[in-house]
Amino acid sequence: MDVSTAKKISSLWSSFKGWSRNRSDDRSPILTSAPLEGESYTMEDVFRVAEELQSMDPPGSSPCPETGIQEPIIPVRRRRRGSFIEIERRITLLWSDVWVETKVKRRGKICETICGRREEQPKVILRGVSGFARPGNLIAVMGASGAGKSTLMNVLTQHNLGSLEVRGQVSVTDSIEILPCVGEVSTYIQQEDVFVGSLTVREHLLLQAKLRMSREISLERKMERVEDILEQLSLVKCADARIGNPTTSDGISAGERKRLSFASELLTNPPLLFCDEPTSGLDSYMSQILISMLRQLALEGHTILCSIHQPSSDVYSMFDRLILMADGRCAYQGDIDKAVEYFARLGYQSPDDYCPADFFIDTLSIRPGDEENCNRKVDVLCDAFSCSAEARVIQATIEEEYFQARTEYESSDDIPSRTRSSKASYWQQFSLLLWRCAIDVFREPSLLKSYLVTSIGLGVFLGLLYLNQPYNQSSIQNINGFLFLLVVQISTTTPARVAAVIPNELPLIVREHRGGTYSSACYFLARVFIEVVTHVSQSLITIGIAYYMIGLNRNIFCFLVAVGTTALMTITAVSFGVFLSVASPTSEIALNLMIPIFFLFTLFGGFYMNPLTTPVYFIWVRFVSWYPAVFEILQVNQWATIENLDCELNSTLPCLENGEQVLDKYGYDQDNFVLDVLLVVLMTLGYLMLGGIVIRMRLRGER
């Protein structure tokens, strides 16, 4: 080994900083500094030198006898597996004259009379913004707080626009369709990281691969893709660790969560990629790793836009193009290498030792106390750009892309896109989501233990409270009291437990459904199924323990009817809890709504008020509450076959000699048994349908 080669190796290994743009080879390692002065390294140089070291010198070798330099051990990086999903057609994103303003909420006549007729003025957020993003470009969208960069990203991805009025045109070439088409060929990596914490990193990625990758790709290749992504984003060490909850100390770190969020979206190799603050929560080294990976994707033909806040100089230099936003307008859009020169022409020279990103943000920011001068400066800069040659080039490019795309669209009926039909089938979606929901429940042993202890404890407590009831006049009230207590306890605790889970899970469901990962019906049915299994098992434990301890009707058929009725009641309670949960924005609101509702249901449940004396204007309660129907079923099942009841000699009350007289006294009819069962079944289906409709509407509203 000659001296020049040894010095070159030492420089490469010790600096580890920048990276060569001469090759688009996907096995390129990430370098973190510049080459030796006068030298130019390619990726092939790095791998060739590394392989020479491995073949010539064993690990832990002594210093080179010619140079005295300790030669580092450079591991030969395994060739990265290529993407399994090829980009069928490269996507160019265009947006022209986009205006965004807040919607004005019109007041009612009464409010106008009381509060006055002063109308609210809409706030303009974006002002005639135009631009384009071509394949092979990694574009940074930058600006000070309130500049409009997040709104621009939302407009381009059609996210969170419910309270905004948008004008202008956003298109992708080859199809020339407005915003909805963008979502079919793109993915949006948002700043907030939302996961199911009970899954491991590998399980999460494999689940996403099965749901989102084409069904034509084999399971083996999907697993290989997952392993490839784990390696690319340095997630191998935590691959088998649970994701955990960010609010607690368990689970993976914040940086690993950010990389996992990226990995989830990169599985399908989308041609158009939007990233909201991708380096948020990462240190400088991992930020460079992440952005360099995006750079590699851009070189492979992807179109990538990133909103980013004051990146470091190394990260800044990895981008190809720059969009600077200020006060809802575009202050610069063009090659990132020409941005400093452009501002210098306008009289704003960036210091040589100053990070360009910091300089641009500082120049375009609105400083408190000096708003007037800052706004004037921003207006001058934005006006200058709108009249510049760069702006004319952008407008000409947009018009050219529109013309070419229309021509190609009219001559071709085959426009490739990531449509939902190519992903997992509905049965696969349901089974995978059912597995995820089951993992989420059964990997919480403390929660399961608490459910088990509560169910057993309640059954034993009620059994001891009403232990061995004799069939006489005094036991009638005790047995009826137990049956109604069973109805109330199961019907109130079950929806409350459901309400503590689903609203907290909805942000993840909204994001995944927005990306077309699965249908709302598949998630809804999977979640309902798991909740039914979990809560029905608890209810059956309680009734199974207490039934014979109390001495209820010992006929085996009556026992099975009681168990079946309890299960049906639990399913109805779950369906009601699911409906109320998806209709409420938070768990707290859902629980607060349950208090008056269950008070009304309990009052007209059949124990505190005879059903025959219910006021006419409250009859409707019987058709929305399952309490009276279930209580009547349990009463008929308990008393209909009881032929003899003992009468106390010292009792002053009329003696009820059999079970039929008990039912007549309390206003229950054996002929209503089948009708009550059908009514409860219809209530269950009704609440499930309402829940499904509400969650579908919510998810559609969030799209």
C-alpha positions as CSV (number, residue, x, y, z in Angstrom):
1,M,0.0,0.0,0.0
2,D,1.5,3.4,-1.0
3,V,1.6,6.5,1.1
4,S,-1.0,8.4,-1.0
5,T,-3.5,5.5,-0.7
6,A,-3.0,5.3,3.1
7,K,-3.6,9.0,3.5
8,K,-6.6,8.9,1.3
9,I,-8.1,6.0,3.4
10,S,-7.3,7.8,6.7
11,S,-8.9,11.0,5.5
12,L,-12.0,9.1,4.3
13,W,-12.5,7.3,7.6
14,S,-11.6,10.1,10.0
15,S,-13.7,12.8,8.3
16,F,-16.8,10.9,7.4
17,K,-18.8,14.0,6.5
18,G,-20.0,14.9,3.0
19,W,-21.0,12.7,0.2
20,S,-20.4,12.5,-3.5
21,R,-23.2,13.3,-6.0
22,N,-21.3,11.7,-8.9
23,R,-23.2,8.4,-8.5
24,S,-26.7,7.3,-7.8
25,D,-25.6,3.9,-6.6
26,D,-28.0,2.9,-3.8
27,R,-25.3,1.2,-1.8
28,S,-23.5,4.5,-1.2
29,P,-22.4,5.1,2.4
30,I,-22.9,8.4,4.0
31,L,-19.8,10.5,4.2
32,T,-19.5,13.4,6.5
33,S,-16.7,15.6,5.2
34,A,-15.0,16.8,2.1
35,P,-12.3,14.9,0.2
36,L,-8.6,15.8,0.4
37,E,-7.7,19.0,-1.3
38,G,-7.4,18.5,-5.0
39,E,-9.0,15.0,-4.8
40,S,-12.4,13.8,-5.9
41,Y,-13.9,10.6,-4.5
42,T,-16.7,8.6,-5.9
43,M,-18.7,5.9,-4.1
44,E,-16.8,3.2,-6.0
45,D,-13.5,4.6,-4.6
46,V,-14.8,4.2,-1.1
47,F,-15.9,0.6,-1.5
48,R,-12.8,-0.4,-3.5
49,V,-10.5,1.0,-0.8
50,A,-12.6,-0.6,2.0
51,E,-12.4,-4.0,0.3
52,E,-8.6,-3.6,-0.2
53,L,-8.3,-3.1,3.5
54,Q,-10.3,-6.1,4.4
55,S,-8.3,-8.3,2.0
56,M,-4.8,-7.0,2.9
57,D,-5.0,-6.4,6.6
58,P,-6.6,-8.5,9.3
59,P,-8.8,-6.8,12.0
60,G,-6.7,-5.1,14.7
61,S,-3.6,-4.8,12.4
62,S,-0.6,-2.8,13.5
63,P,0.4,0.6,12.1
64,C,1.5,0.7,8.5
65,P,5.3,0.2,8.5
66,E,5.7,2.7,5.6
67,T,3.6,5.6,7.0
68,G,3.2,4.9,10.7
69,I,-0.5,5.5,10.4
70,Q,-2.9,3.3,12.3
71,E,-5.1,1.9,9.6
72,P,-8.7,1.8,10.7
73,I,-10.9,-1.2,10.4
74,I,-13.5,-0.2,7.7
75,P,-16.3,-2.7,7.5
76,V,-17.5,-3.6,4.1
77,R,-21.1,-2.6,3.8
78,R,-23.4,-5.1,2.4
79,R,-24.9,-4.2,-0.9
80,R,-28.3,-2.7,-0.2
81,R,-31.2,-4.6,-1.7
82,G,-33.0,-2.6,-4.4
83,S,-36.6,-1.4,-4.1
84,F,-39.1,-4.1,-4.9
85,I,-41.6,-1.5,-6.2
86,E,-40.5,0.2,-9.4
87,I,-41.9,3.7,-10.2
88,E,-44.1,3.2,-13.2
89,R,-44.1,6.9,-14.1
90,R,-42.3,9.8,-12.6
91,I,-44.5,12.5,-11.2
92,T,-44.2,16.3,-11.6
93,L,-46.2,18.3,-9.2
94,L,-47.5,21.7,-10.3
95,W,-49.3,24.5,-8.4
96,S,-50.4,27.7,-9.9
97,D,-51.8,30.9,-8.4
98,V,-52.8,29.3,-5.1
99,W,-54.7,31.5,-2.7
100,V,-55.8,30.4,0.7
101,E,-57.9,32.3,3.3
102,T,-59.9,31.4,6.3
103,K,-63.6,30.9,6.0
104,V,-65.9,33.5,7.5
105,K,-68.4,32.1,10.0
106,R,-71.7,33.7,9.4
107,R,-73.6,34.7,12.5
108,G,-77.3,34.0,12.9
109,K,-79.8,36.8,13.0
110,I,-80.2,36.6,16.8
111,C,-76.5,36.8,17.3
112,E,-76.2,39.7,14.9
113,T,-79.0,41.5,16.8
114,I,-77.3,41.0,20.2
115,C,-73.7,41.1,19.3
116,G,-73.9,43.6,16.4
117,R,-73.6,43.3,12.7
118,R,-69.9,43.6,12.4
119,E,-68.7,40.9,10.0
120,E,-65.4,39.0,10.4
121,Q,-62.9,39.6,7.7
122,P,-61.2,36.5,6.2
123,K,-57.5,36.2,6.9
124,V,-55.4,35.6,3.8
125,I,-52.7,32.9,4.4
126,L,-51.3,32.3,0.9
127,R,-51.2,34.9,-1.8
128,G,-50.9,33.7,-5.4
129,V,-48.2,31.1,-4.8
130,S,-47.0,29.1,-7.9
131,G,-44.3,26.5,-8.3
132,F,-43.3,23.1,-9.5
133,A,-41.5,20.0,-8.2
134,R,-39.9,17.6,-10.7
135,P,-38.6,14.1,-10.4
136,G,-35.1,13.8,-9.1
137,N,-35.4,17.0,-7.0
138,L,-35.2,17.2,-3.2
139,I,-36.9,20.5,-2.4
140,A,-36.8,22.4,0.9
141,V,-39.7,24.6,1.9
142,M,-38.5,27.1,4.4
143,G,-39.8,30.2,6.1
144,A,-40.2,31.9,9.5
145,S,-43.1,31.0,11.8
146,G,-46.4,32.1,10.2
147,A,-44.9,32.4,6.7
148,G,-47.3,29.9,5.2
149,K,-45.1,26.9,4.6
150,S,-47.3,24.5,6.5
151,T,-50.4,25.7,4.8
152,L,-48.7,25.3,1.4
153,M,-47.9,21.7,2.3
154,N,-51.4,21.1,3.5
155,V,-52.8,22.5,0.2
156,L,-50.5,20.3,-1.9
157,T,-51.5,17.2,0.1
158,Q,-55.1,18.2,0.7
159,H,-54.8,17.8,4.4
160,N,-56.5,19.8,7.2
161,L,-58.3,22.2,4.8
162,G,-61.7,22.1,6.5
163,S,-61.6,25.7,7.8
164,L,-59.8,27.1,4.8
165,E,-61.0,28.3,1.4
166,V,-58.6,27.4,-1.4
167,R,-58.4,28.9,-4.9
168,G,-55.9,27.9,-7.6
169,Q,-54.8,24.8,-9.3
170,V,-52.8,21.9,-8.0
171,S,-52.0,19.1,-10.4
172,V,-49.8,16.2,-11.2
173,T,-48.6,15.8,-14.7
174,D,-49.9,12.9,-16.9
175,S,-53.4,13.1,-15.4
176,I,-54.1,16.8,-14.9
177,E,-56.4,16.2,-12.0
178,I,-56.9,18.6,-9.2
179,L,-55.9,17.7,-5.6
180,P,-57.6,14.3,-5.1
181,C,-55.3,12.7,-7.7
182,V,-52.2,13.8,-5.7
183,G,-53.0,11.4,-2.8
184,E,-53.0,8.4,-5.1
185,V,-49.3,8.8,-6.0
186,S,-48.0,10.4,-2.9
187,T,-47.4,10.0,0.8
188,Y,-47.3,12.6,3.6
189,I,-44.9,12.1,6.5
190,Q,-46.3,14.3,9.2
191,Q,-44.4,15.7,12.2
192,E,-46.3,13.9,14.9
193,D,-45.4,10.3,15.3
194,V,-48.5,8.1,16.1
195,F,-48.2,4.3,16.6
196,V,-49.7,1.4,18.4
197,G,-47.3,1.2,21.3
198,S,-47.7,-2.5,22.0
199,L,-46.2,-3.6,18.7
200,T,-42.5,-4.0,18.1
201,V,-40.8,-2.0,15.4
202,R,-40.5,-5.0,13.1
203,E,-44.2,-6.1,13.6
204,H,-45.4,-2.6,12.8
205,L,-43.4,-2.4,9.6
206,L,-44.5,-5.9,8.5
207,L,-48.1,-5.0,9.2
208,Q,-47.8,-1.8,7.2
209,A,-46.1,-3.8,4.3
210,K,-49.0,-6.3,4.3
211,L,-51.6,-3.6,4.3
212,R,-50.1,-1.1,1.9
213,M,-47.9,-3.0,-0.6
214,S,-49.4,-4.7,-3.6
215,R,-51.1,-8.1,-3.0
216,E,-49.1,-9.4,-6.0
217,I,-45.9,-9.1,-4.0
218,S,-45.1,-12.3,-2.1
219,L,-44.8,-12.3,1.7
220,E,-41.2,-13.2,1.5
221,R,-40.4,-10.1,-0.6
222,K,-42.4,-7.9,1.7
223,M,-40.4,-9.2,4.7
224,E,-37.2,-8.6,2.8
225,R,-38.4,-5.0,2.1
226,V,-39.0,-4.6,5.8
227,E,-35.5,-5.8,6.7
228,D,-34.1,-3.5,4.1
229,I,-35.9,-0.5,5.5
230,L,-34.8,-1.4,9.0
231,E,-31.1,-1.4,7.9
232,Q,-31.4,1.8,5.9
233,L,-32.8,3.8,8.8
234,S,-30.6,2.2,11.5
235,L,-33.5,0.5,13.2
236,V,-32.1,-3.0,13.4
237,K,-31.0,-2.6,17.1
238,C,-34.5,-1.7,18.2
239,A,-36.4,-3.9,15.6
240,D,-37.7,-6.3,18.3
241,A,-38.3,-3.6,20.9
242,R,-41.8,-2.3,21.6
243,I,-42.6,1.1,20.2
244,G,-44.1,2.2,23.6
245,N,-45.8,5.5,24.5
246,P,-43.9,8.8,24.1
247,T,-45.5,10.2,27.3
248,T,-43.8,7.5,29.4
249,S,-40.2,6.3,29.6
250,D,-40.8,2.9,28.0
251,G,-40.3,2.1,24.4
252,I,-38.0,3.4,21.7
253,S,-36.4,6.9,21.7
254,A,-37.9,10.0,20.0
255,G,-35.3,9.7,17.2
256,E,-36.2,6.1,16.6
257,R,-39.9,7.0,16.5
258,K,-39.2,9.6,13.9
259,R,-37.2,7.1,11.8
260,L,-39.9,4.5,12.2
261,S,-42.5,7.1,10.9
262,F,-40.3,7.5,7.8
263,A,-39.8,3.8,7.4
264,S,-43.6,3.2,7.4
265,E,-44.1,5.5,4.5
266,L,-41.1,4.4,2.5
267,L,-42.2,0.8,2.3
268,T,-44.3,1.4,-0.8
269,N,-41.6,3.5,-2.6
270,P,-44.0,6.4,-3.4
271,P,-43.1,8.6,-6.4
272,L,-44.2,11.8,-4.7
273,L,-43.1,12.3,-1.1
274,F,-44.1,15.2,1.3
275,C,-42.3,15.5,4.6
276,D,-43.3,17.8,7.4
277,E,-40.2,18.7,9.5
278,P,-38.5,15.4,8.9
279,T,-35.5,16.2,11.1
280,S,-37.6,17.2,14.1
281,G,-36.4,15.3,17.2
282,L,-33.2,14.0,15.6
283,D,-29.6,14.9,16.3
284,S,-27.4,16.4,13.6
285,Y,-25.9,13.0,12.6
286,M,-29.2,11.2,12.2
287,S,-30.6,14.3,10.4
288,Q,-27.8,14.0,7.8
289,I,-28.5,10.2,7.5
290,L,-32.2,10.9,7.0
291,I,-31.8,13.7,4.5
292,S,-29.1,11.9,2.6
293,M,-31.5,8.9,2.3
294,L,-34.1,11.3,0.8
295,R,-31.4,12.6,-1.5
296,Q,-30.8,9.0,-2.7
297,L,-34.5,8.5,-3.3
298,A,-34.6,11.7,-5.3
299,L,-31.8,10.5,-7.5
300,E,-33.8,7.3,-8.1
301,G,-36.6,9.4,-9.6
302,H,-38.8,10.4,-6.7
303,T,-40.2,13.9,-6.2
304,I,-39.7,15.1,-2.7
305,L,-40.8,18.2,-0.8
306,C,-39.8,18.9,2.8
307,S,-40.8,21.7,5.1
308,I,-37.8,22.2,7.3
309,H,-36.9,24.8,9.9
310,Q,-33.4,26.1,10.0
311,P,-31.4,23.1,9.0
312,S,-27.6,22.9,9.6
313,S,-25.2,23.8,6.8
314,D,-24.5,20.1,6.0
315,V,-28.2,19.3,5.8
316,Y,-29.0,22.5,3.8
317,S,-26.4,21.6,1.2
318,M,-28.0,18.3,0.4
319,F,-31.2,19.9,-1.1
320,D,-31.5,20.7,-4.8
321,R,-34.1,23.4,-4.7
322,L,-35.3,25.9,-2.2
323,I,-38.7,27.6,-1.7
324,L,-38.6,30.5,0.7
325,M,-42.0,31.6,2.1
326,A,-42.7,35.0,3.7
327,D,-46.1,36.4,4.7
328,G,-47.9,33.9,2.5
329,R,-45.9,34.8,-0.6
330,C,-42.8,33.3,-2.3
331,A,-39.6,35.2,-1.6
332,Y,-37.4,32.8,-3.6
333,Q,-37.8,29.6,-5.6
334,G,-35.0,28.0,-7.5
335,D,-31.7,26.2,-7.2
336,I,-30.4,26.1,-3.7
337,D,-26.8,27.0,-4.9
338,K,-28.1,30.2,-6.4
339,A,-30.1,31.5,-3.5
340,V,-27.2,33.3,-1.8
341,E,-26.3,35.0,-5.1
342,Y,-29.9,36.0,-5.7
343,F,-30.2,37.7,-2.3
344,A,-26.8,39.4,-2.8
345,R,-28.2,41.0,-6.0
346,L,-31.0,42.5,-3.9
347,G,-28.5,43.9,-1.4
348,Y,-28.7,41.2,1.3
349,Q,-25.2,39.6,1.4
350,S,-24.8,36.5,3.6
351,P,-21.6,36.4,5.6
352,D,-19.1,33.7,4.5
353,D,-19.1,32.0,7.9
354,Y,-22.9,32.1,8.3
355,C,-25.3,29.2,7.6
356,P,-27.4,30.3,4.5
357,A,-30.6,28.8,6.1
358,D,-30.2,30.9,9.2
359,F,-29.5,34.0,7.1
360,F,-32.6,33.6,5.0
361,I,-34.8,33.0,8.0
362,D,-33.3,36.0,9.8
363,T,-33.8,38.2,6.7
364,L,-37.5,37.2,6.2
365,S,-38.6,37.0,9.8
366,I,-41.0,39.6,11.5
367,R,-39.3,40.8,14.6
368,P,-41.5,41.9,17.6
369,G,-41.4,45.6,18.0
370,D,-40.3,46.3,14.5
371,E,-43.2,44.8,12.5
372,E,-43.7,47.8,10.2
373,N,-40.1,47.8,8.9
374,C,-39.9,44.0,8.7
375,N,-43.2,43.8,6.7
376,R,-42.0,46.5,4.4
377,K,-38.8,44.6,3.7
378,V,-40.7,41.3,3.2
379,D,-43.0,43.0,0.7
380,V,-40.1,44.4,-1.2
381,L,-38.4,41.0,-1.4
382,C,-41.5,39.2,-2.5
383,D,-42.3,41.9,-5.1
384,A,-38.8,41.7,-6.4
385,F,-39.1,37.9,-6.8
386,S,-42.4,38.1,-8.6
387,C,-40.9,40.4,-11.2
388,S,-37.6,38.4,-11.5
389,A,-36.3,36.2,-14.2
390,E,-36.6,33.2,-11.8
391,A,-40.3,33.8,-11.5
392,R,-40.8,34.0,-15.2
393,V,-38.9,30.7,-15.7
394,I,-41.2,29.1,-13.1
395,Q,-44.3,30.3,-14.9
396,A,-43.0,29.1,-18.2
397,T,-42.1,25.7,-16.8
398,I,-45.6,25.3,-15.3
399,E,-47.2,26.2,-18.6
400,E,-44.9,23.8,-20.5
401,E,-45.6,20.9,-18.1
402,Y,-49.3,21.5,-18.4
403,F,-49.2,21.4,-22.2
404,Q,-47.1,18.3,-22.3
405,A,-49.2,16.5,-19.7
406,R,-52.5,17.3,-21.4
407,T,-51.1,16.0,-24.7
408,E,-50.0,12.7,-23.1
409,Y,-53.2,12.4,-21.0
410,E,-55.4,12.7,-24.1
411,S,-53.4,10.0,-26.0
412,S,-53.2,7.5,-23.2
413,D,-55.9,5.8,-21.1
414,D,-53.4,4.0,-18.8
415,I,-52.4,6.3,-16.0
416,P,-50.5,4.3,-13.3
417,S,-51.3,5.2,-9.7
418,R,-51.2,3.6,-6.3
419,T,-54.9,2.7,-6.2
420,R,-56.4,0.9,-3.3
421,S,-57.5,-2.1,-5.3
422,S,-53.9,-3.2,-5.6
423,K,-53.5,-3.4,-1.9
424,A,-54.7,-5.9,0.7
425,S,-58.2,-7.3,0.2
426,Y,-60.9,-6.5,2.7
427,W,-60.6,-9.8,4.4
428,Q,-56.8,-9.3,4.7
429,Q,-57.4,-5.8,6.1
430,F,-59.8,-7.1,8.7
431,S,-57.6,-10.1,9.8
432,L,-54.5,-7.9,10.1
433,L,-56.3,-5.2,12.0
434,L,-57.9,-7.8,14.2
435,W,-54.4,-9.2,15.0
436,R,-53.2,-5.7,15.8
437,C,-56.1,-5.0,18.1
438,A,-55.6,-8.4,19.8
439,I,-51.9,-7.7,20.4
440,D,-52.8,-4.3,21.8
441,V,-55.1,-5.9,24.4
442,F,-53.2,-9.0,25.3
443,R,-49.8,-7.4,25.6
444,E,-51.1,-5.4,28.6
445,P,-50.9,-8.1,31.3
446,S,-51.7,-5.6,34.1
447,L,-54.9,-4.5,32.3
448,L,-56.0,-8.1,31.7
449,K,-55.3,-9.0,35.3
450,S,-57.3,-6.1,36.5
451,Y,-60.2,-7.1,34.3
452,L,-60.0,-10.7,35.5
453,V,-59.7,-9.7,39.2
454,T,-62.7,-7.3,38.8
455,S,-64.9,-9.9,37.1
456,I,-64.1,-12.7,39.7
457,G,-64.3,-10.3,42.6
458,L,-67.7,-8.9,41.5
459,G,-69.1,-12.4,41.0
460,V,-67.9,-13.6,44.4
461,F,-69.1,-10.4,46.1
462,L,-72.6,-10.7,44.6
463,G,-72.7,-14.4,45.3
464,L,-71.9,-13.8,48.9
465,L,-74.3,-10.9,49.2
466,Y,-77.3,-12.9,48.0
467,L,-76.0,-16.4,49.0
468,N,-78.4,-19.3,48.8
469,Q,-81.7,-17.4,48.4
470,P,-84.7,-19.4,49.5
471,Y,-87.8,-19.3,47.3
472,N,-90.1,-17.4,49.6
473,Q,-91.7,-13.9,49.6
474,S,-88.7,-12.1,50.9
475,S,-86.3,-13.5,48.4
476,I,-88.3,-12.1,45.4
477,Q,-86.9,-8.6,46.0
478,N,-83.4,-9.9,46.6
479,I,-83.3,-11.9,43.3
480,N,-84.9,-9.1,41.3
481,G,-82.4,-6.7,42.9
482,F,-79.5,-8.9,41.8
483,L,-80.8,-9.3,38.2
484,F,-81.2,-5.5,37.9
485,L,-77.8,-4.8,39.5
486,L,-76.2,-7.2,37.0
487,V,-77.9,-5.3,34.1
488,V,-76.8,-1.9,35.4
489,Q,-73.2,-3.0,36.3
490,I,-72.4,-4.6,32.9
491,S,-74.3,-1.9,30.9
492,T,-72.4,1.0,32.4
493,T,-68.9,-0.3,32.9
494,T,-68.6,-1.8,29.5
495,P,-69.2,1.4,27.4
496,A,-67.0,3.3,29.8
497,R,-64.1,1.0,29.2
498,V,-64.7,1.2,25.4
499,A,-64.8,5.0,25.6
500,A,-61.3,5.0,27.2
501,V,-59.8,3.2,24.2
502,I,-61.3,4.3,20.9
503,P,-61.1,8.1,21.0
504,N,-57.4,7.9,21.9
505,E,-56.9,5.6,18.9
506,L,-58.7,7.7,16.4
507,P,-55.7,10.0,15.4
508,L,-53.8,7.0,14.2
509,I,-56.9,5.7,12.4
510,V,-57.4,9.0,10.7
511,R,-53.9,9.2,9.5
512,E,-53.8,5.6,8.2
513,H,-57.2,5.9,6.5
514,R,-56.2,9.2,4.9
515,G,-53.3,7.4,3.3
516,G,-55.6,4.6,2.0
517,T,-54.0,2.0,4.2
518,Y,-57.4,0.3,5.0
519,S,-61.1,1.0,4.9
520,S,-63.0,2.4,7.9
521,A,-65.3,-0.6,7.9
522,C,-62.5,-3.1,8.4
523,Y,-61.1,-1.2,11.4
524,F,-64.5,-0.7,12.9
525,L,-65.4,-4.4,12.7
526,A,-62.0,-5.5,14.0
527,R,-62.2,-3.2,17.0
528,V,-65.8,-4.2,17.8
529,F,-64.9,-7.9,17.6
530,I,-62.0,-7.5,20.1
531,E,-64.1,-5.4,22.4
532,V,-66.9,-7.9,22.3
533,V,-64.6,-10.9,23.0
534,T,-62.9,-9.0,25.9
535,H,-66.0,-7.8,27.7
536,V,-68.2,-10.8,27.0
537,S,-65.7,-13.1,28.7
538,Q,-65.6,-10.8,31.7
539,S,-69.4,-10.8,32.0
540,L,-69.7,-14.6,31.6
541,I,-67.1,-15.0,34.5
542,T,-69.3,-12.8,36.7
543,I,-72.6,-14.5,35.9
544,G,-71.0,-17.9,36.0
545,I,-69.7,-17.5,39.6
546,A,-72.8,-15.7,41.0
547,Y,-75.6,-17.7,39.4
548,Y,-75.4,-20.9,41.5
549,M,-74.0,-19.2,44.6
550,I,-77.2,-17.2,44.8
551,G,-79.3,-20.2,43.9
552,L,-81.1,-18.9,40.8
553,N,-83.3,-21.1,38.7
554,R,-81.3,-24.4,38.6
555,N,-82.8,-25.6,35.3
556,I,-79.9,-26.0,32.9
557,F,-81.8,-24.4,30.1
558,C,-82.6,-21.4,32.3
559,F,-78.9,-21.1,33.1
560,L,-77.9,-21.1,29.4
561,V,-80.6,-18.5,28.7
562,A,-79.2,-16.3,31.5
563,V,-75.7,-16.7,30.1
564,G,-76.8,-16.0,26.6
565,T,-78.8,-12.9,27.7
566,T,-75.8,-11.6,29.6
567,A,-73.6,-12.0,26.5
568,L,-76.2,-10.3,24.3
569,M,-76.5,-7.4,26.8
570,T,-72.7,-7.0,26.8
571,I,-72.6,-6.9,23.0
572,T,-75.2,-4.3,23.0
573,A,-73.3,-2.3,25.6
574,V,-70.2,-2.5,23.5
575,S,-72.0,-1.3,20.4
576,F,-73.4,1.6,22.3
577,G,-70.0,2.4,23.7
578,V,-68.4,2.3,20.3
579,F,-71.1,4.6,18.8
580,L,-70.7,7.1,21.6
581,S,-66.9,6.9,21.4
582,V,-66.6,7.6,17.7
583,A,-69.2,10.4,18.0
584,S,-67.2,12.1,20.7
585,P,-64.0,14.0,20.1
586,T,-62.3,12.9,23.3
587,S,-62.7,10.2,26.0
588,E,-63.7,12.8,28.6
589,I,-66.6,14.0,26.5
590,A,-67.8,10.5,25.9
591,L,-67.7,9.6,29.6
592,N,-69.5,12.8,30.5
593,L,-72.3,12.1,28.0
594,M,-72.7,8.6,29.5
595,I,-73.7,9.9,32.9
596,P,-77.1,11.5,32.1
597,I,-77.8,8.8,29.5
598,F,-77.3,5.9,31.9
599,F,-79.3,7.7,34.6
600,L,-82.2,7.8,32.2
601,F,-81.7,4.2,31.2
602,T,-81.5,3.1,34.8
603,L,-84.6,5.0,35.9
604,F,-86.8,3.4,33.2
605,G,-85.0,0.0,33.4
606,G,-88.0,-1.7,35.1
607,F,-86.8,-1.9,38.7
608,Y,-87.5,1.6,40.0
609,M,-90.7,2.1,37.9
610,N,-93.3,-0.5,36.8
611,P,-93.2,-0.7,33.0
612,L,-97.0,-0.5,33.0
613,T,-97.0,2.9,34.6
614,T,-94.4,4.6,32.4
615,P,-95.7,7.9,31.1
616,V,-96.6,8.0,27.5
617,Y,-94.1,10.8,26.7
618,F,-91.3,8.5,28.0
619,I,-92.3,5.4,26.0
620,W,-89.5,6.2,23.5
621,V,-86.9,5.2,26.1
622,R,-87.8,1.6,25.7
623,F,-86.7,1.7,22.1
624,V,-83.3,3.2,22.7
625,S,-82.4,1.6,26.1
626,W,-81.8,-2.2,26.3
627,Y,-82.2,-2.1,30.1
628,P,-86.0,-2.8,30.3
629,A,-85.9,-5.5,27.6
630,V,-82.9,-7.3,29.1
631,F,-84.4,-7.1,32.6
632,E,-87.7,-8.5,31.4
633,I,-85.9,-11.4,29.7
634,L,-84.0,-12.2,32.9
635,Q,-87.2,-11.9,34.9
636,V,-89.2,-14.2,32.7
637,N,-86.3,-16.7,32.5
638,Q,-86.0,-16.7,36.3
639,W,-89.7,-16.9,37.4
640,A,-91.7,-18.5,34.6
641,T,-90.9,-22.1,35.6
642,I,-91.0,-21.5,39.4
643,E,-94.2,-23.3,40.5
644,N,-94.1,-22.8,44.3
645,L,-93.1,-19.9,46.6
646,D,-93.4,-20.2,50.4
647,C,-95.6,-17.8,52.3
648,E,-94.5,-16.4,55.7
649,L,-97.2,-16.8,58.3
650,N,-96.6,-13.3,59.9
651,S,-96.5,-11.5,56.6
652,T,-99.2,-8.8,56.1
653,L,-98.6,-8.6,52.3
654,P,-100.5,-10.7,49.8
655,C,-98.7,-14.0,49.2
656,L,-97.3,-14.7,45.7
657,E,-97.6,-18.4,45.2
658,N,-95.6,-19.0,42.0
659,G,-93.4,-17.3,39.5
660,E,-96.2,-16.3,37.1
661,Q,-97.8,-14.2,39.9
662,V,-94.4,-12.5,40.4
663,L,-94.3,-11.5,36.7
664,D,-97.9,-10.2,36.8
665,K,-97.2,-8.1,39.8
666,Y,-94.2,-6.4,38.3
667,G,-95.7,-5.9,34.9
668,Y,-93.8,-8.5,32.9
669,D,-95.3,-10.8,30.2
670,Q,-93.9,-14.2,29.1
671,D,-95.2,-13.5,25.6
672,N,-92.8,-10.6,25.3
673,F,-89.7,-12.9,25.6
674,V,-89.1,-13.3,21.8
675,L,-90.0,-9.6,21.1
676,D,-87.5,-8.5,23.8
677,V,-84.7,-10.6,22.3
678,L,-85.4,-9.2,18.8
679,L,-85.6,-5.6,20.2
680,V,-82.2,-6.0,21.8
681,V,-80.7,-7.5,18.7
682,L,-82.1,-4.6,16.6
683,M,-80.7,-2.1,19.1
684,T,-77.3,-3.8,18.8
685,L,-77.3,-3.6,15.0
686,G,-78.7,-0.1,15.1
687,Y,-75.9,1.2,17.3
688,L,-73.3,-0.6,15.2
689,M,-74.7,0.9,12.1
690,L,-74.7,4.4,13.6
691,G,-71.2,3.9,14.9
692,G,-70.0,2.8,11.4
693,I,-71.7,5.7,9.7
694,V,-70.3,8.2,12.2
695,I,-66.7,7.0,11.9
696,R,-67.0,6.9,8.2
697,M,-68.2,10.5,8.1
698,R,-65.4,11.6,10.5
699,L,-62.7,9.9,8.5
700,R,-64.1,11.4,5.3
701,G,-64.2,14.8,6.9
702,E,-60.6,14.5,7.8
703,R,-59.4,13.6,4.3
